[in-house]
């Protein structure tokens, strides 16, 4: 069994939108109330418990005095209990991440102590995990939200769920648009169609988003740069508005909508590209890029983040699992750009400005990115791929997939059309890159 997210756009009525905002506010209130309780416990030296069960128990015991109006009238019954539980769940996860990060048990950057959520800075969000939420029988374009009712969807959500069991539904609003993300459980996928092509290697970059080993180049749309002028104008207008005014709120909404536009354009492009790759090829090889290290180059940081290499790999991972395509991830230390795809000679230095690869050993002249893509394809080929000394080019580490440090490679099959070390390879490569 596997988990899959199905995200659909909602079309709520004005009344339903107010109810959803109320539920999102209830989740934020429970989060802030629980965080205040945790901070008070730390300051007084009491026994600290931040598990979801402990936070729920504390909330149920104190909600009658916390969620009340100025005159003492309780209002917590106006929203579903799932809204409060989703806020407490988010708090429990945040505290757990902080604790693990402090102890060195969590990878990545150091996570600080959770902060209170402000209404004007946080994305309205709440979730359902229990109850009668999900699809509406005999209505494929609707979802049932407890305490809110039937909410119309912009597409056939029943067809996308396709009979899978919904475990969770998260409702959120961004740039004035409401969405519902359903976490569904379905059987492990099998290949839906026979791939049209064999193996391919993909070299990701900034100038060209992706270069395939067959010479195909995918242009980088530079979505952020294309909308940079509009964003600067909108942000300049926002900075000139009076804090707390209606004009500032409208200017802020415009900035948010523009950022959402950039994100949607980028996501749409990556979704179409990864879908085409997963449906076309039987084997795909990519590099395990160190994006966190790459963005330390401040001259290229914005372009690297705009390319979203991590999102490309994430989408390709689950889409290849659907179609049955084998995905090979090459070790980040493999010198794909510096290695000659014909004779295996490795250059000591290769600057970013050198866009054409010139081999000092065999004289091969080939596009830099195409050369790297071919090497990536070979590194992700069959297990019997050998290096120049006749040994296995992969590392013994079981966690590495198709990792290789070759000086000269020879793939086991000719299905990919790549032969390294062949005397006639130079002519073929030059023909494909023209």
C-alpha positions in Angstrom: 0.0 0.0 0.0 1.1 3.6 -0.7 0.0 7.1 0.3 -0.9 9.6 -2.3 -2.0 13.3 -2.1 -4.9 14.5 -4.3 -5.2 18.3 -4.3 -8.3 20.0 -5.8 -9.5 23.6 -5.9 -12.7 24.4 -4.0 -15.5 26.8 -5.0 -17.2 27.7 -1.7 -20.1 30.0 -1.2 -19.5 33.2 0.8 -21.1 31.6 3.9 -18.9 28.5 3.5 -15.8 30.7 3.1 -16.6 32.4 6.3 -17.0 29.1 8.1 -13.7 27.8 6.7 -12.0 31.0 7.9 -13.5 30.4 11.3 -12.1 26.8 11.3 -8.7 28.1 10.3 -8.8 30.7 13.1 -9.8 27.9 15.6 -6.8 25.9 14.6 -4.5 28.9 15.0 -6.1 29.7 18.4 -5.6 26.2 19.7 -1.9 26.3 18.5 -1.2 29.6 20.2 -3.0 28.5 23.4 -1.1 25.3 23.6 2.2 27.1 22.9 1.5 29.5 25.8 0.7 26.6 28.0 4.0 24.9 27.1 6.0 28.1 27.7 4.4 28.6 31.1 5.2 25.0 32.0 8.8 25.5 31.1 9.1 28.7 33.0 7.5 27.3 36.2 9.6 24.1 36.0 6.7 21.7 35.7 6.5 18.4 33.9 6.6 19.1 30.2 4.5 17.0 27.9 4.0 18.0 24.2 2.7 14.8 22.7 -0.5 15.2 20.7 -2.4 13.1 23.3 -1.2 15.2 26.2 -2.0 18.5 24.3 -5.5 17.2 23.5 -6.1 16.2 27.1 -5.1 19.6 28.3 -7.3 21.3 25.7 -10.4 19.3 26.5 -9.9 20.2 30.2 -9.5 23.9 29.6 -11.4 24.8 26.4 -14.4 26.0 28.5 -12.3 28.8 29.9 -10.0 29.5 26.9 -12.4 29.6 23.9 -14.9 32.1 25.3 -16.1 35.6 24.5 -15.5 38.7 26.7 -18.8 37.9 28.5 -17.8 34.3 29.2 -19.9 32.7 26.5 -18.0 29.7 25.0 -17.6 29.7 21.3 -15.6 26.5 20.7 -18.8 24.6 19.7 -19.0 26.8 16.6 -16.2 24.8 14.9 -15.5 21.2 14.4 -13.2 19.6 17.0 -10.9 18.5 14.1 -10.0 22.2 13.6 -8.6 22.4 17.2 -6.9 19.0 16.9 -5.1 20.1 13.7 -3.7 23.1 15.5 -2.5 21.0 18.4 -1.1 18.4 16.0 1.0 21.2 14.3 2.2 22.4 17.7 3.2 18.8 18.7 5.2 18.4 15.4 6.9 21.8 15.8 8.0 21.0 19.4 9.2 17.5 18.4 11.3 19.0 15.6 12.8 21.6 17.9 13.7 18.9 20.5 15.2 16.5 18.0 17.2 19.4 16.4 18.5 20.5 19.7 19.7 16.9 20.5 21.2 16.5 17.0 18.7 13.8 16.1 17.2 15.8 13.1 18.9 16.4 9.8 19.1 19.7 8.2 19.2 23.2 9.6 18.8 23.9 13.3 15.1 24.3 14.2 14.3 27.0 16.7 11.6 27.1 19.4 8.1 27.5 17.9 6.7 31.0 17.7 3.1 32.2 18.0 1.1 32.4 14.7 -0.2 35.8 13.6 -3.4 36.1 11.6 -1.9 38.3 8.9 1.2 36.2 8.4 0.0 32.6 8.5 -1.8 30.6 5.8 -5.3 29.7 6.8 -5.3 26.0 7.3 -7.1 23.2 9.1 -7.5 19.4 8.7 -9.8 16.5 9.2 -8.6 13.1 10.3 -11.8 11.6 11.7 -15.5 11.9 11.0 -17.6 11.9 7.9 -15.3 13.9 5.6 -14.4 13.2 2.0 -16.4 12.4 -1.1 -20.1 12.9 -1.6 -22.0 10.0 -3.0 -23.5 10.6 -6.4 -21.8 13.9 -6.6 -18.3 13.6 -8.1 -17.5 17.3 -8.0 -18.1 17.9 -4.3 -16.5 17.2 -0.9 -18.1 16.9 2.5 -16.6 19.1 5.2 -18.1 18.5 8.7 -19.8 21.5 10.2 -19.5 23.3 6.9 -21.4 21.1 4.5 -21.1 20.1 0.8 -18.5 22.2 -0.9 -18.3 22.3 -4.7 -15.0 21.4 -6.4 -13.6 22.8 -9.6 -12.9 19.3 -11.0 -14.0 15.7 -10.7 -12.5 14.7 -7.4 -14.1 11.3 -7.3 -12.3 10.4 -10.5 -9.0 11.4 -9.2 -9.5 9.5 -5.9 -10.6 6.5 -7.9 -12.1 4.5 -5.0 -9.1 4.9 -2.7 -9.6 5.4 1.0 -9.2 8.9 2.3 -7.2 9.1 5.5 -6.8 12.9 5.9 -8.1 16.1 4.3 -6.3 19.4 4.7 -8.1 22.6 3.7 -6.0 25.7 3.1 -6.3 29.1 1.4 -3.6 30.8 -0.5 -3.9 34.0 -2.6 -7.6 33.9 -2.1 -8.1 30.4 -3.5 -9.2 27.5 -1.3 -7.9 24.0 -1.9 -8.4 20.6 -0.3 -5.6 18.0 -0.2 -6.8 14.5 0.4 -4.3 11.9 1.6 -5.5 8.6 0.1 -4.3 5.0 0.5 -4.1 2.9 -2.6 -2.5 -0.3 -3.8 1.1 -0.2 -5.1 1.0 1.0 -8.6 1.9 -1.0 -11.7 3.1 0.1 -15.0 0.2 1.6 -16.9 1.8 1.6 -20.4 4.8 0.4 -22.3 7.5 3.0 -22.5 8.4 4.3 -26.0 12.1 4.8 -25.3 14.8 3.0 -23.4 17.2 4.6 -20.9 18.1 8.3 -20.5 20.3 10.5 -18.4 19.3 13.9 -17.2 21.7 16.8 -16.4 19.9 19.6 -14.5 21.2 23.1 -14.9 20.4 26.8 -14.6 20.8 28.0 -18.2 18.9 24.9 -19.5 16.6 23.3 -17.0 17.4 19.8 -18.2 19.6 18.3 -20.9 18.9 14.7 -21.9 21.6 12.2 -23.0 20.0 12.1 -26.5 20.7 15.7 -27.1 17.3 17.1 -26.2 17.4 20.4 -24.3 14.6 21.6 -22.0 14.6 25.4 -21.8 14.5 27.0 -18.3 11.4 29.4 -18.2 12.9 31.5 -15.4 9.5 32.1 -13.9 10.7 34.4 -11.1 12.8 36.5 -13.4 9.9 36.8 -15.9 7.6 38.2 -13.2 10.4 40.2 -11.4 9.3 43.6 -12.7 5.7 43.1 -11.6 6.8 41.9 -8.2 9.1 44.8 -7.6 6.3 47.3 -8.5 3.8 45.5 -6.2 6.3 45.3 -3.3 7.2 49.0 -3.7 3.5 49.9 -3.6 3.1 47.8 -0.5 6.0 49.5 1.3 4.4 52.9 0.8 1.0 52.0 2.4 0.1 52.9 5.9 0.3 49.9 8.3 -3.1 48.7 9.3 -4.9 50.4 6.4 -7.2 48.8 3.9 -5.0 49.9 1.1 -2.0 48.1 2.6 -4.1 44.9 2.9 -5.1 45.1 -0.7 -1.5 45.8 -1.7 -0.4 42.8 0.3 -3.0 40.6 -1.4 -1.6 41.6 -4.8 1.9 40.6 -3.8 0.7 37.3 -2.5 -1.2 36.7 -5.8 1.9 37.4 -7.8 4.0 35.0 -5.8 1.3 32.4 -6.2 1.3 33.0 -9.9 5.0 32.4 -10.1 4.7 29.2 -8.0 1.8 27.9 -10.2 3.7 28.5 -13.4 6.8 26.7 -12.1 4.7 23.8 -10.8 2.8 23.4 -14.0 6.0 23.3 -16.1 7.6 20.7 -13.8 4.5 18.6 -13.7 4.2 18.4 -17.5 8.0 17.7 -17.9 8.2 15.0 -15.3 5.0 13.3 -16.5 6.4 13.2 -20.1 9.7 11.7 -18.9 8.1 9.1 -16.7 5.7 8.0 -19.5 8.4 7.9 -22.2 11.5 6.2 -20.8 12.0 2.8 -19.1 15.1 3.9 -17.1 15.9 7.5 -15.9 19.2 8.5 -14.3 19.7 11.8 -12.4 22.2 13.2 -10.0 21.9 13.5 -6.3 22.4 17.3 -6.3 23.5 19.1 -3.1 21.1 22.1 -3.5 21.9 23.4 0.0 25.5 23.7 -1.0 24.8 25.1 -4.5 22.8 28.1 -3.2 25.8 29.2 -1.2 27.0 30.7 -4.5 25.2 34.0 -4.1 25.5 34.9 -7.7 23.5 31.8 -8.7 21.4 31.3 -5.6 18.2 32.9 -6.9 18.4 31.1 -10.3 19.1 27.7 -8.6 16.1 28.2 -6.2 13.9 29.3 -9.2 14.8 26.0 -11.0 13.5 23.9 -8.0 15.8 20.9 -8.5 14.4 19.3 -5.4 10.8 19.6 -6.7 11.8 18.1 -10.0 13.3 15.0 -8.2 10.3 14.7 -5.9 7.8 14.6 -8.8 9.9 12.3 -10.8 10.2 9.9 -7.9 6.5 9.3 -7.4 5.6 9.4 -11.1 8.2 6.8 -12.1 6.7 4.6 -9.3 3.3 4.9 -11.0 4.5 4.1 -14.5 7.0 1.4 -13.5 10.0 3.4 -14.7 13.2 2.7 -12.9 14.8 5.8 -11.4 18.6 5.7 -10.7 20.1 8.4 -8.5 23.8 9.0 -9.1 26.2 9.9 -6.4 26.7 13.7 -6.1 30.5 13.3 -6.1 30.5 11.6 -9.5 32.4 14.0 -12.0 29.8 13.8 -14.8 30.8 17.2 -16.3 34.5 16.6 -16.1 34.6 13.1 -17.5 34.9 12.5 -21.2 31.9 10.5 -22.4 34.1 8.8 -25.1 37.4 7.8 -23.6 36.8 8.4 -19.9 39.5 11.1 -19.4 38.7 13.3 -16.3 39.7 17.0 -16.4 41.2 18.4 -13.3 39.4 21.7 -13.7 36.3 22.8 -15.7 34.9 26.3 -15.1 31.2 27.1 -15.4 32.0 29.4 -18.4 33.2 26.5 -20.5 29.9 25.4 -22.2 31.7 23.2 -24.7 33.7 20.2 -23.5 37.1 19.6 -25.2 38.7 16.3 -24.3 42.5 16.5 -24.1 42.7 12.7 -24.5 40.7 11.8 -27.6 39.9 15.3 -29.0 36.1 14.9 -28.5 34.2 18.2 -28.8 30.7 18.1 -27.4 28.2 20.2 -25.5 29.1 20.3 -21.8 25.6 19.4 -20.6 25.1 16.6 -23.2 28.4 15.1 -22.2 27.3 15.1 -18.5 23.9 13.6 -19.3 25.6 10.7 -21.2 27.9 10.0 -18.3 24.9 10.1 -15.9 23.1 7.6 -18.1 26.0 5.2 -18.1 26.5 5.6 -14.3 22.9 4.5 -13.9 23.2 1.5 -16.3 23.4 -2.2 -15.5 25.2 -3.5 -12.4 28.0 -5.1 -14.4 29.2 -1.6 -15.6 32.9 -1.6 -15.1 35.5 1.1 -14.6 38.9 1.3 -16.4 40.5 -1.2 -14.0 37.8 -3.8 -14.6 36.2 -3.4 -11.2 32.6 -2.5 -10.3 32.2 1.2 -10.7 29.6 1.5 -7.9 30.3 1.9 -4.2 29.6 -0.9 -1.8 27.3 1.3 0.3 23.8 -0.2 0.0 22.2 3.2 0.5 23.8 4.4 -2.7 21.9 3.7 -5.9 23.9 3.3 -9.1 26.9 5.2 -7.7 30.0 5.2 -9.9 33.4 6.8 -10.0 34.7 5.6 -13.3 37.6 6.6 -15.5 36.3 4.7 -18.4 32.9 3.0 -18.6 31.4 0.3 -20.8 27.6 -0.2 -20.4 26.3 -3.8 -20.5 23.7 -3.3 -23.1 23.2 -1.3 -26.3 19.6 -0.4 -25.5 20.5 3.1 -24.5 22.6 3.8 -27.6 25.6 5.0 -25.5 28.9 3.3 -26.0 31.9 4.8 -24.2 35.4 4.1 -25.4 34.2 3.3 -29.0 36.3 4.7 -31.8 33.2 5.8 -33.8 31.5 7.6 -30.9 32.8 11.1 -31.7 31.0 11.2 -35.0 27.7 10.1 -33.5 27.9 12.6 -30.7 28.7 15.5 -32.9 25.7 14.6 -35.2 23.3 14.6 -32.2 24.4 17.9 -30.8 24.2 19.8 -34.1 
